[in-house]
Amino acid sequence: FMVLPTTLKFFMRIAISDVSSMISIKSYISFINTMLLCFGAVFEMPVLVFLLSKLEVLTPDFLRKNRGLLIVVIFILAAVITPPDVISQIMLAVPMILLLQLSIIICTVVYKTNRKKQTVETAA
């Protein structure tokens, strides 16, 4: 509701004044589907972190230690996914950063739960 109208307005603004833009239905639908698919994949990050934490592949210390690098990767990924518009890039990057913070919390909870379970199993 926010990103698609902004990016479409951006594309309409960069059009040459003497040339009218003629958007085909095929290119419009393709663009919308690509954006929705990318946004949908990005918002699965907490689920992926949960699974990797449950399998003990990912630790909260790793995520906290590499948070700065992950934020840079998020902005690069947002620049690749979105059109060359800074506003739409930020509109994707900010929720991704919030999802990263949520993922760190999820990873911490899962990590503590795994540690408690291992402690109980070794004591028994």
N, C-alpha and C positions, 0 to 999 in steps of 0.2 A: 504493500500500500504506500510505502514511502520511497523505496529505491527505484522501482520501475518508472513511475511518473517523472522522477527527477532525471533519470538517465534518458528517457525519451525526450524530455524538454531540452536536454543538453544536445542530443543529436539534431533536433530541429533548429537550435540556435547556430550550430556550426555549418549549416547549409549555406551555399553561395547565394547571394541575393538575386542574381539573374537567373538562377536555375531553381525550378520548383522541385521539392523532394517528392519522389514517388516511391512510397514504401509498399512492397508487395505483401500480401497476406502470408506467404510462405516465409519470407525473411522476418516478419514481425513475430509470427508464431515460433519460429526457430530461436529468435532472440529471447523471447519470453520463457520458453522451455529451458534454454541454457541457463538463464539467470535463476530460475526457480530450482533447477537441479543443483546448481552450485550452492545456492543458499541452503537448500535442504541438506546437502552433504555436510556443509559447514556446521549446521546446527545439530549434527549427530556426534559432535566432538565429546560431550560428556558421556554418552553411551560407550563410545570407543575407549575412553579413559577408564570407565568403570570396568569394562571387560579386561583391559590390559592390567588393571590393578588387581582384579580378582585372580588373574592368572600369574600374578606376582612378576610381571614383566616391567611394570612401571611403578615407581615409588614417589611419594610426595616430595622427598628431598631432591630428587632429580628435577621435578617440575619447578620447585622453588628456586633451585640453583640456576636453572636455565630459563627463568621467566623472561629476562630481558631479551635473550636471543629468540625466544618463542614469539615475543611481541613484534620483533623485527620481521620474523618469518610471516606472521599474521598480516602485517602491512604489505609485504611483498606479494603474498597470496591474494590479498584484497585488490592490489593493483592489477594483478593478472586476470582475476575473475571479472572485475567490473570494467566498464568502458573507461577511456582516458579522462575521467572526470574525478576531481579530488573529492567532491561532495559525496558521490556514490561510494568511493573508496572508503571514506571515513564512516559512512553509514553501514558498511559491512564490517569494517575493522573494529569499531567500538563494541558491537554485540559479540564479536569473536573474542575480544579481550575479556569481556564479562564472562563468556563461556569458559575461557581459560581459568579464570578465578574460581568459577563454580567447579570446574574439573579438578582443580587442586584440592578443594574442600572434599569432593567426592572421593578422590584418591586417598586423602588422609583418613577418612572414615573407613574405607575398605581396607586400607593398610592396617589400621588399629584392630579391626575385626579379624583380619587374617592372623595377626600376632596373638590375639586373645585365644583364637581357636588352636593355634600351634602350641601355646602354653598349656592349655587344657589337655590337649592330646599327649604332650610329653609328660605331664604330671600323672596321667592315668595309666 
